[in-house]
Amino acid sequence: MIRRLGAARSSPPGSLAGVLDRAIADGAPEPLWAAVEDPDGAWLRAVAALPAAERARGVVAVATEEALVLAARLGVGGALWMPPSLAGAVDALQAAAAPAVPGGHPDVGPVDLVAAGDRGLIAVGWARRSFWRRQLGEPEMAALLADLAEVLGVLPAVVPWPALVMPAGPTEAEIESAWRRVTGERQLPSEGVEVVQVGRPRYHGDIAAAAMRSLLDHPEEAPDPSSWGFPRPVHALPSGRRVGWWSPGDCNAKVGEGEWVAVPVETSEVGYRWRLRFPDGSQREVVDAFGTPASPGAALRVPGWFAGRLAAGRPIGLLAARLAVAAQRRGVPLWVPNVRPGALEYLLRLPGTLWVDGTAVPEGR
């Protein structure tokens, strides 16, 4: 029997239980747990109390877009709309059973262990961190820093900045070289890393706090995006035509006729407000949003930190489908960033025109 969480423990909706049972009887994998969105938020408290690995193995039935966003933030594996359908249940169950999407969370457990020896400590964080927190999300950033630790041969002591705390020793050039290797292997964009001196706290238990203080006191740098391969292309689906480029900051870029370069100009409630500049000097605007703004601008855009886990049956998959319908009704494209190759088949099933960027998009000019 499926473990029920939250309000579903005492009074699970019969229709949901029946649909899940039928999907499992037809061969869909059984989830670790199931929950239903309720007005009092019992589902949210119950799911949030689970370890991250268990959250990824369950499904939640939702009635609102807000619940989808919360489920995505918690890393819930599968989601389906209420009232439930058999097809939606199958997608959700398969998503919850799929291999975990690359990503992770800061792990302060090993932090106190990095004090072994007599060397001072450094903290390695993302350059232009404030942008990348909204573009990739902290779990993805933390996972890449853990990969960097493996390449450098140090403990994966990642604090919630996120930043990797490690003994001083490698030069900044060596760290940057290792970082280029890590991001190249994962095919994820970045603008390098910043190395911040932490020193050596007198008490091992103060290491995480000392690292956080050093990071807070360190002014954020704004690298030259062009030295890290920006701008990156944006293509339209289903045509495959290149329509523009995006960059985390201003950079000199020659673009084709009719193409644009998108740069974030200010934060929005869930991401950024982007300005699209055309070669003739004209400009348009796109805003990251989970709903449909009163003035959608040139396109609707899914926030970057949310879009990386796109697949059928996942919270982002359900939301992308709903946003695609809304964009089509408004007569504008839906811009989905950070698209990986495995997501293209799902995106091609959505209505309307989409703009996409990410590892699924050719990088050539």
C-alpha positions in Angstrom: 0.0 0.0 0.0 1.2 3.5 -0.9 2.3 5.5 2.1 0.0 8.6 2.5 1.2 11.9 3.8 -0.5 14.9 5.2 -4.3 15.2 5.0 -4.3 12.1 2.8 -3.4 9.9 5.8 -6.9 10.2 7.3 -9.1 10.9 4.4 -7.4 10.1 1.0 -9.6 11.0 -1.9 -11.0 7.8 -3.3 -10.6 8.9 -6.9 -6.9 9.5 -6.5 -6.3 6.3 -4.7 -8.2 4.4 -7.4 -6.4 6.1 -10.2 -3.0 5.4 -8.7 -3.9 1.8 -7.9 -5.0 1.3 -11.5 -1.8 2.8 -12.9 0.3 0.6 -10.8 -1.8 -2.5 -11.7 -1.1 -1.6 -15.4 2.7 -1.6 -14.8 3.6 1.9 -13.5 6.1 1.9 -10.6 4.8 2.3 -7.1 5.9 5.5 -5.4 7.4 5.8 -2.0 4.6 8.0 -0.9 1.6 10.1 -2.1 0.2 13.4 -0.9 -2.7 15.7 -1.9 -2.7 19.5 -1.7 -5.0 20.6 1.1 -6.0 24.1 2.2 -4.2 23.8 5.6 -0.8 22.9 4.1 -0.6 19.5 5.8 0.9 18.0 2.7 3.6 20.6 2.6 4.7 20.1 6.2 4.7 16.3 5.8 6.7 16.3 2.6 9.2 19.0 3.8 10.0 16.7 6.8 11.3 13.9 4.5 14.9 13.6 3.5 15.6 14.9 0.0 16.1 11.4 -1.5 12.7 10.4 -0.2 11.0 13.6 -1.5 12.2 12.7 -5.0 10.5 9.3 -4.9 6.9 10.4 -4.2 4.0 12.1 -6.0 1.7 14.9 -5.0 -1.7 15.7 -6.5 -2.3 19.4 -6.8 -5.1 21.8 -7.6 -3.0 25.0 -7.9 0.1 26.3 -9.6 1.4 27.5 -6.2 1.5 23.9 -5.0 3.5 22.9 -8.1 6.1 25.6 -7.4 6.4 24.4 -3.8 6.7 20.8 -4.9 9.5 21.8 -7.3 11.3 23.7 -4.5 11.2 20.6 -2.4 12.4 18.3 -5.2 9.3 16.2 -5.4 9.6 13.6 -8.1 6.1 13.4 -9.6 3.0 15.6 -9.7 -0.5 15.3 -11.2 -3.5 17.6 -11.4 -6.7 17.1 -9.4 -9.1 15.6 -10.5 -6.6 12.9 -11.5 -6.4 11.1 -14.8 -4.9 7.8 -15.5 -2.4 9.3 -18.0 -1.4 12.0 -15.5 -0.9 9.3 -12.8 1.3 7.2 -15.1 3.5 10.2 -16.0 3.8 11.2 -12.3 4.7 7.7 -11.1 7.3 7.3 -13.9 8.8 10.6 -13.0 9.1 9.7 -9.3 10.8 6.4 -10.3 13.3 8.0 -12.8 16.9 8.4 -11.9 17.5 11.5 -9.8 18.1 14.7 -11.8 21.7 16.0 -11.2 21.6 18.5 -8.4 22.2 18.5 -4.7 22.0 20.5 -1.5 24.7 22.0 0.7 26.2 19.5 3.1 27.7 21.1 6.2 28.6 17.8 7.7 32.2 17.6 6.4 32.9 21.3 7.0 34.5 20.9 10.5 36.8 18.2 9.1 38.6 20.5 6.7 40.5 22.0 9.6 42.9 19.1 9.7 46.5 20.3 9.3 47.8 23.8 9.8 46.8 25.5 6.6 44.3 28.4 6.4 41.0 27.9 4.8 39.4 29.4 1.7 35.8 29.4 0.4 35.1 28.9 -3.3 31.8 30.3 -4.6 30.2 31.1 -7.9 31.2 34.3 -9.6 28.1 36.6 -10.0 26.4 34.4 -7.4 23.2 36.5 -7.2 22.4 35.9 -10.8 23.2 32.2 -10.9 21.1 31.5 -7.8 18.1 32.6 -9.9 19.3 31.1 -13.2 20.4 27.6 -12.1 19.3 27.4 -8.4 21.3 26.5 -5.3 21.0 22.7 -5.6 22.6 22.7 -9.0 25.2 25.2 -7.9 26.0 23.0 -4.8 26.2 19.9 -6.9 28.8 21.5 -9.2 30.9 22.6 -6.2 30.8 19.1 -4.9 32.1 17.9 -8.3 34.8 20.5 -8.0 35.9 19.1 -4.7 36.2 15.7 -6.2 38.5 17.0 -9.0 40.6 19.0 -6.5 40.8 16.0 -4.2 39.3 17.7 -1.1 36.2 17.0 1.1 32.8 18.1 -0.4 32.3 20.6 2.4 29.7 22.8 0.8 28.0 25.5 3.0 24.6 27.1 2.1 25.9 30.0 0.1 26.6 27.8 -1.7 30.4 27.7 -1.4 33.1 25.0 -1.1 35.2 25.3 2.1 38.7 23.8 1.7 42.3 24.2 2.9 44.3 26.8 1.0 46.8 25.4 -1.4 45.7 25.3 -5.0 46.2 28.5 -6.9 43.3 30.5 -8.3 44.4 29.5 -11.8 44.3 25.8 -10.8 40.9 26.1 -9.2 39.6 27.9 -12.3 41.0 25.2 -14.6 39.3 22.5 -12.5 36.1 24.5 -12.6 36.2 24.8 -16.4 36.6 21.0 -16.5 33.6 20.4 -14.2 31.3 22.8 -16.0 32.4 21.5 -19.3 31.7 17.9 -18.4 28.3 18.8 -17.0 27.7 21.2 -19.9 26.4 23.9 -17.6 27.2 27.6 -18.0 28.9 29.7 -15.4 31.2 32.7 -15.2 33.9 31.1 -13.1 34.4 31.1 -9.3 35.5 33.5 -6.6 38.1 32.5 -4.0 37.6 34.1 -0.6 40.1 33.9 2.2 38.6 32.5 5.4 41.7 32.1 7.6 41.7 29.6 10.4 39.1 29.8 13.1 40.3 29.0 16.6 37.5 26.4 17.1 36.6 23.8 14.5 32.9 24.2 15.1 33.1 27.9 13.9 34.3 27.0 10.4 31.0 27.3 8.7 30.1 30.5 10.4 33.6 32.0 9.6 33.2 31.0 6.0 29.8 32.7 5.8 31.1 35.9 7.4 33.9 36.0 4.8 31.6 35.5 1.9 29.2 38.2 3.2 32.0 40.7 3.5 33.4 39.9 0.0 32.1 42.2 -2.7 30.5 40.4 -5.6 32.4 40.5 -8.8 31.0 41.0 -12.3 33.1 39.0 -14.7 33.3 39.5 -18.5 30.7 37.1 -19.8 32.4 36.8 -23.2 35.4 35.0 -21.5 33.0 32.3 -20.5 31.3 31.7 -23.8 28.5 34.2 -23.7 26.2 35.1 -25.2 24.5 31.7 -25.6 22.0 30.9 -28.3 18.2 30.7 -28.0 16.2 28.7 -30.6 12.6 28.4 -31.5 10.6 25.2 -31.5 9.3 23.5 -33.5 11.2 25.3 -36.3 14.6 25.0 -34.7 15.4 28.6 -36.0 17.8 30.7 -33.9 16.0 33.7 -32.6 18.4 35.3 -30.2 21.0 35.0 -27.5 21.2 35.4 -23.8 23.9 36.6 -21.4 24.2 37.2 -17.6 25.7 40.6 -18.3 26.4 43.1 -21.0 28.9 41.8 -23.6 29.9 42.7 -27.1 28.0 40.4 -29.5 27.4 40.5 -33.2 24.0 38.9 -33.9 22.2 38.1 -37.1 19.4 40.2 -38.6 16.2 40.0 -36.6 18.0 38.4 -33.6 18.3 39.8 -30.1 20.5 39.6 -27.1 18.7 39.2 -23.7 20.4 40.5 -20.5 18.8 40.6 -17.0 18.2 44.2 -15.9 16.5 43.8 -12.5 15.1 41.1 -10.3 11.5 40.0 -10.4 9.4 38.2 -7.8 10.6 34.8 -9.0 13.6 35.5 -11.2 14.6 38.4 -13.5 13.3 41.0 -15.8 15.1 40.7 -19.1 15.8 43.3 -21.8 16.0 42.1 -25.4 18.2 44.4 -27.5 18.0 44.2 -31.3 20.7 45.4 -33.8 18.6 48.3 -34.9 18.6 49.7 -31.3 15.0 48.7 -30.4 14.3 46.8 -27.2 11.6 44.5 -25.8 11.1 43.0 -22.4 10.5 39.5 -20.9 9.8 38.8 -17.3 10.3 35.5 -15.4 6.9 34.4 -14.1 4.9 31.4 -13.0 1.7 32.9 -14.2 0.6 35.3 -17.0 1.6 38.9 -16.4 -0.8 41.6 -17.3 1.7 42.7 -20.0 3.6 39.6 -21.0 6.1 41.5 -23.3 7.9 39.6 -26.0 7.4 36.2 -24.4 6.5 34.3 -21.2 9.7 33.0 -19.5 10.0 30.1 -17.0 12.4 31.1 -14.2 15.8 29.5 -14.9 16.2 27.9 -11.4 12.9 26.1 -11.9 13.3 24.8 -15.5 16.3 22.5 -15.2 14.1 19.5 -14.0 11.7 19.6 -16.9 10.1 16.3 -17.8 6.6 14.8 -18.2 5.0 14.1 -14.8 7.3 16.5 -12.9 6.1 19.7 -11.3 7.9 21.8 -13.9 6.4 19.7 -16.7 2.8 20.4 -15.5 3.5 24.1 -15.1 5.3 24.4 -18.5 2.3 22.8 -20.2 -0.1 25.3 -18.6 2.1 28.2 -19.4 2.4 27.1 -23.0 -1.3 27.3 -23.3 -1.4 30.7 -21.7 1.4 32.0 -24.0 -0.4 30.6 -27.1 -3.6 32.4 -26.1 -1.6 35.7 -25.7 0.1 35.2 -29.0 3.6 35.1 -27.6 6.3 32.4 -27.3 7.1 30.5 -24.1 10.8 30.8 -23.2 12.1 27.7 -21.4 15.7 28.0 -20.3 18.2 25.3 -19.2 16.7 22.7 -21.5 18.5 19.3 -21.5 18.3 16.9 -24.5 15.9 14.5 -22.7 13.4 17.3 -22.3 13.0 18.1 -26.0 10.6 15.3 -26.8 8.3 16.5 -24.1 8.5 20.2 -25.1 7.7 19.3 -28.7 4.3 18.0 -27.5 3.4 21.4 -26.1 1.2 23.9 -28.1 2.4 27.1 -29.6 5.9 28.5 -30.2 8.7 27.9 -27.7 12.1 29.5 -27.2 14.6 27.2 -25.7 18.2 27.4 -24.5 20.5 25.0 -22.6 22.5 21.9 -23.4 19.9 20.8 -25.9 20.6 23.8 -28.1 23.5 24.0 -30.6 26.2 26.4 -29.5 27.6 27.3 -32.9 27.2 30.8 -34.2 
